[in-house]
């Protein structure tokens, strides 16, 4: 991503922001109709998958995604740390323990999936413990944020700041956007009304990619196109990661592929 592009600040669309709840509900409502297609996704190999929720959310937000991945054969875990109010000491202390425990229980590195702020946690876990992480998948995660105005959740995040860990324990903003040492897939949507999509993408490379979908921010965890990408990414054999490629009929659901 060019420096000029990163330097430009874009506030998420007010239209997309105001319609987030309705669009999220519609995406959830479409999930049963997509079930026959989603059932054709490649099966899993049983490796561990840790799902991390977004700001002000808890494990319930990832319940549909977790159920789907379990049905595909993965060993899934939620974070079990309650509502995500930001990087508290409990979160910073608890996440490495969760990662180590799941890796030990499944006998190998774990895939991390994080929604919004959860994706930032996932990336930093991978940065600190690359030997325990197989890959990272983020959904609308503003790890490349360069200005607070790029997120409409900034106010809510700052409101909880008094309960956050000391600043010395929390990574600085310029660190968050740096590449991580494991394969990574960043899912983003141009119709995201909470976070500017430009803050959710990374510089593509041999082991990192961006995949565009069309849901709102509140729909990532139940969006059929997003679930298909996640299933495709997780099914890759360990050590043989390749970028996602939409083919045939599926190209219609991925704007970048159809362009």
C-alpha positions as CSV (number, residue, x, y, z in Angstrom):
1,X,0.0,0.0,0.0
2,X,1.5,3.3,-1.0
3,X,2.4,6.0,1.6
4,X,0.1,8.5,-0.2
5,X,-2.9,6.2,0.2
6,X,-2.2,5.4,3.8
7,X,-1.9,9.1,4.6
8,X,-5.4,9.9,3.4
9,X,-8.0,10.0,6.1
10,X,-11.5,8.7,5.3
11,X,-14.4,8.7,7.8
12,X,-16.8,5.7,7.3
13,X,-19.9,6.6,5.4
14,X,-22.7,7.9,7.5
15,X,-25.2,6.1,5.3
16,X,-23.5,2.8,5.8
17,X,-23.1,3.5,9.6
18,X,-26.9,4.2,10.1
19,X,-27.9,1.1,8.2
20,X,-25.5,-1.2,10.0
21,X,-28.1,-2.9,12.2
22,X,-30.6,-3.5,9.4
23,X,-27.9,-4.8,7.1
24,X,-26.5,-7.1,9.8
25,X,-30.0,-8.5,10.4
26,X,-30.5,-9.1,6.7
27,X,-27.1,-10.8,6.4
28,X,-28.0,-13.1,9.2
29,X,-31.4,-13.8,7.6
30,X,-29.7,-14.9,4.4
31,X,-27.5,-17.5,6.2
32,X,-30.0,-20.4,6.1
33,X,-30.5,-19.9,2.3
34,X,-26.7,-20.1,1.8
35,X,-26.4,-23.3,4.0
36,X,-26.5,-25.8,1.0
37,X,-23.6,-24.0,-0.7
38,X,-21.6,-23.5,2.5
39,X,-21.9,-27.2,3.2
40,X,-19.7,-27.8,0.1
41,X,-16.7,-26.1,1.7
42,X,-13.6,-28.3,2.2
43,X,-13.5,-30.2,5.5
44,X,-11.1,-29.4,8.3
45,X,-8.2,-31.4,9.6
46,X,-9.2,-30.9,13.3
47,X,-6.6,-28.2,14.1
48,X,-7.5,-25.6,16.7
49,X,-9.2,-22.3,15.8
50,X,-9.5,-19.5,18.4
51,X,-12.2,-16.9,17.7
52,X,-11.8,-13.4,19.2
53,X,-14.8,-10.9,19.3
54,X,-14.9,-7.2,18.5
55,X,-15.2,-4.2,20.7
56,X,-18.1,-4.4,23.2
57,X,-18.9,-8.0,21.9
58,X,-18.5,-11.4,23.6
59,X,-18.3,-15.0,22.4
60,X,-22.0,-14.9,21.4
61,X,-21.1,-12.7,18.4
62,X,-19.0,-15.5,17.0
63,X,-21.4,-18.3,17.8
64,X,-22.7,-18.9,14.2
65,X,-19.1,-18.9,12.8
66,X,-17.9,-21.2,15.6
67,X,-20.8,-23.6,15.0
68,X,-20.1,-23.7,11.2
69,X,-16.3,-24.3,11.7
70,X,-17.0,-27.1,14.2
71,X,-19.3,-28.8,11.7
72,X,-16.4,-28.6,9.2
73,X,-14.2,-30.5,11.6
74,X,-12.2,-27.9,13.5
75,X,-11.6,-27.7,17.2
76,X,-13.0,-24.3,18.0
77,X,-12.7,-22.2,21.1
78,X,-14.1,-18.8,22.1
79,X,-12.0,-16.5,24.2
80,X,-14.1,-16.9,27.4
81,X,-13.1,-13.5,28.7
82,X,-16.5,-11.9,28.7
83,X,-17.3,-8.6,26.9
84,X,-14.4,-7.1,25.0
85,X,-13.9,-3.6,26.4
86,X,-10.4,-3.2,25.1
87,X,-6.9,-4.3,26.0
88,X,-7.3,-4.9,29.8
89,X,-4.7,-6.7,31.9
90,X,-7.1,-9.7,31.9
91,X,-7.1,-9.8,28.1
92,X,-3.4,-9.3,27.7
93,X,-2.6,-12.0,30.3
94,X,-5.4,-14.4,29.3
95,X,-4.9,-14.5,25.5
96,X,-1.4,-16.2,25.5
97,X,-2.7,-18.8,28.0
98,X,-5.7,-19.5,25.7
99,X,-3.4,-19.9,22.7
100,X,-1.0,-22.2,24.5
101,X,-3.7,-24.4,25.9
102,X,-5.5,-24.8,22.6
103,X,-2.2,-25.6,20.8
104,X,-1.4,-28.2,23.4
105,X,-4.8,-29.7,23.3
106,X,-4.8,-30.0,19.5
107,X,-1.1,-30.9,19.1
108,X,-0.1,-28.1,16.8
109,X,-0.3,-24.4,15.8
110,X,-3.7,-22.7,16.0
111,X,-5.5,-20.5,13.5
112,X,-6.7,-17.2,14.9
113,X,-9.8,-15.5,13.7
114,X,-10.6,-12.0,15.0
115,X,-13.5,-9.7,14.3
116,X,-12.6,-5.9,14.4
117,X,-10.6,-5.3,17.6
118,X,-10.4,-9.1,18.0
119,X,-8.4,-9.2,14.8
120,X,-5.9,-6.8,16.3
121,X,-5.5,-9.0,19.3
122,X,-5.0,-12.0,16.9
123,X,-2.3,-10.3,14.9
124,X,-0.4,-9.3,18.1
125,X,-0.7,-12.8,19.5
126,X,0.9,-14.1,16.2
127,X,3.6,-11.5,16.4
128,X,4.5,-12.6,19.9
129,X,4.0,-16.4,19.5
130,X,4.6,-17.3,15.9
131,X,5.4,-20.8,16.7
132,X,1.9,-21.4,18.1
133,X,0.0,-19.7,15.2
134,X,-0.8,-21.3,11.9
135,X,-2.4,-18.3,10.3
136,X,-4.5,-15.2,11.1
137,X,-7.8,-14.1,9.6
138,X,-9.1,-10.7,10.4
139,X,-12.7,-9.4,9.7
140,X,-13.0,-5.6,9.5
141,X,-10.0,-5.1,11.8
142,X,-8.5,-1.6,11.8
143,X,-4.9,-2.6,12.3
144,X,-3.8,-0.1,9.7
145,X,-5.6,2.8,11.3
146,X,-3.7,6.1,10.9
147,X,-6.3,8.5,12.3
148,X,-9.0,8.0,15.0
149,X,-11.6,9.4,12.6
150,X,-11.3,6.3,10.5
151,X,-13.3,4.4,13.1
152,X,-16.7,5.2,14.5
153,X,-15.9,3.0,17.5
154,X,-13.1,5.2,18.7
155,X,-15.3,7.0,21.2
156,X,-16.5,3.7,22.7
157,X,-13.0,2.5,22.9
158,X,-11.8,5.6,24.7
159,X,-14.7,5.5,27.1
160,X,-13.3,2.2,28.4
161,X,-9.7,3.4,28.5
162,X,-9.6,3.7,32.3
163,X,-9.9,0.0,32.5
164,X,-7.2,-0.7,30.0
165,X,-3.8,-2.0,30.8
166,X,-1.0,0.5,31.3
167,X,0.2,2.1,28.1
168,X,3.6,0.3,28.3
169,X,1.8,-3.0,27.8
170,X,-0.3,-2.0,24.8
171,X,1.3,-1.9,21.3
172,X,1.6,1.5,19.7
173,X,-0.5,2.3,16.7
174,X,2.5,2.3,14.3
175,X,3.3,-1.3,15.3
176,X,-0.1,-2.7,14.6
177,X,0.1,-2.3,10.9
178,X,3.5,-3.9,10.5
179,X,3.5,-7.4,8.8
180,X,3.2,-10.4,11.1
181,X,5.4,-13.5,10.8
182,X,2.6,-15.9,9.8
183,X,0.2,-16.1,6.8
184,X,-2.6,-13.6,7.1
185,X,-5.9,-12.9,5.4
186,X,-7.6,-9.5,5.9
187,X,-11.3,-9.5,5.1
188,X,-12.7,-6.0,4.5
189,X,-15.8,-4.3,3.0
190,X,-16.2,-1.0,1.3
191,X,-19.7,-0.8,2.8
192,X,-18.3,-1.1,6.4
193,X,-20.1,1.7,8.3
194,X,-18.0,1.3,11.5
195,X,-14.4,1.3,10.2
196,X,-12.9,2.7,7.0
197,X,-12.0,-0.2,4.9
198,X,-8.6,1.3,4.1
199,X,-7.7,0.8,7.7
200,X,-8.4,-2.9,7.4
201,X,-6.0,-3.9,4.6
202,X,-2.4,-4.8,4.4
203,X,0.4,-4.7,1.8
204,X,-0.1,-8.0,-0.2
205,X,2.9,-10.4,-0.2
206,X,3.6,-14.1,-0.6
207,X,2.1,-14.8,2.8
208,X,-0.5,-12.1,3.2
209,X,-3.6,-11.0,1.3
210,X,-6.8,-8.9,1.4
211,X,-10.2,-10.2,0.4
212,X,-13.1,-7.9,-0.3
213,X,-16.6,-8.9,0.7
214,X,-19.8,-6.8,0.6
215,X,-21.3,-7.1,4.1
216,X,-21.6,-4.4,6.8
217,X,-19.3,-4.4,9.8
218,X,-21.9,-6.1,12.0
219,X,-22.4,-8.8,9.4
220,X,-18.9,-10.3,9.0
221,X,-19.5,-13.2,11.4
222,X,-22.6,-14.4,9.5
223,X,-21.9,-13.3,5.9
224,X,-21.9,-16.4,3.7
225,X,-19.1,-15.0,1.4
226,X,-17.0,-14.3,4.5
227,X,-17.6,-17.8,5.9
228,X,-16.6,-19.4,2.6
229,X,-13.3,-17.5,2.5
230,X,-12.6,-18.6,6.1
231,X,-13.4,-22.2,5.4
232,X,-11.2,-22.1,2.3
233,X,-8.3,-20.5,4.2
234,X,-8.5,-23.0,7.1
235,X,-8.6,-26.0,4.9
236,X,-5.1,-25.4,3.5
237,X,-2.6,-28.0,4.6
238,X,-0.1,-26.6,7.1
239,X,2.9,-25.0,5.5
240,X,1.3,-24.7,2.0
241,X,-0.6,-21.4,2.3
242,X,-1.7,-19.8,-1.0
243,X,-3.8,-16.6,-1.6
244,X,-7.5,-17.0,-2.0
245,X,-8.9,-17.3,-5.5
246,X,-12.6,-17.0,-6.3
247,X,-13.5,-19.1,-9.2
248,X,-16.6,-19.8,-11.3
249,X,-19.9,-18.8,-9.7
250,X,-18.2,-17.6,-6.5
251,X,-16.5,-14.7,-8.3
252,X,-19.8,-12.8,-8.2
253,X,-19.6,-12.5,-4.4
254,X,-16.1,-11.0,-4.3
255,X,-15.9,-7.5,-5.9
256,X,-12.1,-7.5,-6.4
257,X,-12.3,-10.9,-8.2
258,X,-15.1,-9.7,-10.4
259,X,-13.5,-6.4,-11.3
